Amino acid sequence: MKCKSLISAFLFLCSFQISAQVYTEKIVGQKNQELKDSLKIAEYPYALPIWGEKVAQKGYKLPYSAGLSLNYFWQDSQIIISNLQVGFNNGPMHNLDEIVRFDKSSVEAGALTIRPDIWLLPFLNIYGVFGKSNPSTKINAGIYIPDADNNWNEVANFSTKANFSATTFGFGMTPTIGIGGGWLALDMNMAWTDVDALDKPAFSYVFGPRLGKTFKLRKADQNIALWVGGFRVHISGNTNGNINLSEIIDLSTAQAKVDNGLAKVSENQEKVDTWWNGLTPAEQKNPGNIAKHNTANRALETAGNFLSTLDGALSTANSSSVQYSLQKRPKDMWNFIVGSQYQLDKHIMFRVEVGFLGSRTQALGGIQYRFGL
């Protein structure tokens, strides 16, 4: 089964944390006194950032006020799906949350992005994000039903991997502060990923605090920065969509899986009825037995109704449609990041960053050009 409708729901995980590691630095120390004094008397030649001249005259060294970055970002992240509802041909929606279980589903995405930015204030950088990505999603899921002993068994399963293309656009800001080569940056951005299979673009919010140190090299304005930090992703919880049934089901095996599932549902329902009817009146009043009986009947009814509806839709699979609704989230909100940037001069910088720990792995590489504005 090619579950494209579900796959497309996960493209929100193409989230970006791509602010450059330049910052307004407070010049301190006796060996830097000459530089500090020169900043105080030099005329600041650019319109941005606002109050740039006043800040420079107080002994702060400012980066060039505008920049353009080209970045490649890769990410592999596990995802959690809940409140799954599916319907066919605009009919009733079936809530499958109780009977469908997902196992280590994940999204992998590579994205090429362009990021223009300006320093609006001496300690605040704002930027835009424009990107093209090629995500691929792996989904492993099964339909489970209970028996008379409340043991849940799988009656049908599917596993798939599919590739897509998507467009992302967004904006962000990075408050920073730097003193004597040490610095703190709080990157945050909002992005929307546009995919045809979704009713609307998927929204994501990224927060990435980083703490680092910049080490000067022999040549003027040449340095290497190292940092550690975190990467936190928040995404909009609800996803709705509509897609053709023939695009998400392998028609060569679907009917056999549905027939087998319906047979197992009928078999388990008979076992549950036999167990319940074999209880004494006192045992049937036992709260534990009542709960087990109600749970089994509810799950079996849900599975039976869903498979019966799917069975009917398969008879006209080429013209049938599937409507879906679900909630999704990354398995882990946070992961750890480390990174480095080599600054050739005040104009050109090269950056690499990797993220790991938890259920998300990521890597970023980029080049930036800065200029005065």
Buried (B, 14 or more C-beta within 10 A) or exposed (E): BBBBBBBBBBBBBBBBBBBBBBBBBBBEEEEBEEEBEEBEEEEBEBEBBBEBBEBBBBBBBBBBBBBBBBBBBBBBBBBEBEEBBBBBBEEEBBBBBBBBBBEEBBBBBBBEBBBEBBBBBBBBBBBBBBBBBBBBBBBBBBBBBBBBEBEBEEBBBBEBEBEBEBBBBBEBBBBBBBEEBEBBBBBBBBBBBEBEBBEEBBBBBBBBBBEBBBEEEEEEEEBEBEBEBBBBBBBBEEBBBBBBBBBBBEEEEBBEBBEEBBEBBEEBBEBBBEBBEEEEEEEEEEEEBEEBBEBBBEBBEBBBEBBBBBBBBBEEBEEBBBBBBBBBBBBBBBBBBBBBBBBBEBBEBEBEBBBEEBBBBBBBBBBBEBEBE
